[in-house]
Amino acid sequence: MKTVKKLITLEQSLANDLELVAKSLNKTQREVIELALDFYFDYTDGIIADKITDDIKKGTMKVYSSKEVYKKLGIDFEG
């Protein structure tokens, strides 16, 4: 997977915690940040899914059938 360099600034206490956790787990700080972000993104995926479900139930978001989508896009599909 391609890597991208990012420059970030952290509060001192958070930077200290990051260093301590990385040393304790015998991982690099980069690895700890990547793991933390993966966990956070998985967590927020659930929150977003719940919001979409609520919006559908409230009627503020409409769900279209595949037939409706294909028709709107002008795709002839029998399935």
N, C-alpha and C positions, 0 to 999 in steps of 0.2 A: 504494500500500500504506500502511496506517495506521502511524504511528510512535508509539512509546511511550518516554517519558523514563525513564531508569534512572540512578541515582546509584551509582557504583562507586568503590572505593578501591583504589589500586595501590601496590605497593612502589615506592620512589623510582627504583630502577634500571630497572624496567619502564616507568615513566612517562617516563623520559628516553629509553629506546629507542623508545617509541611516538612521541614528539615527533620524534626524529631520522628515523625511517622515514617518517613522514607528510611531513616537509619534503623528504626525498630523493625521494619519489614524487610530490610536488606534490599531495598529497591531504590531506583533513582527517583528524584523529585518529579521528573517528567512522567515516569510510570505511575506514580501516585496520582498525579493530576489527571492523566488519561483514565485511570480506573475510576476516579471520583466523577469525572465528567460522564463516562459511560453509565455509571450508576444513576447519576442525576437525570440524564436524558431518558433512561428507561423509566424512571419514576415519573417524569413529566409526560411521557407518552401516555401513561395511565390517566393522568389528570386531564389531558387533552381529549382522550377517548371518552371519558366521563362527561366532559363538557359537550362534546358533539352529540352524545346520546341524549343528554338533557335538552339540547337545542332541538333535536328531532322530535322528542316527546312533546315539547312546548309548541312545536310548529314553526319555530323561527328558522329552521333549516329543513329543506326539502330533500328527500331521497328520490332519485330517478331510477327507473328500471333500465336494464341494459337496452331493451327495445326502444325506450324513449331517447336514450343517448344516441344510439345508432341512427335513429330516424332524424334527430336534430342535426347530426353530423353528415347526413346524406350517405350513410353506409348501408348498403344492402346486405343484410345478414339473416340467414335462416338458421335458427339453432334451438 
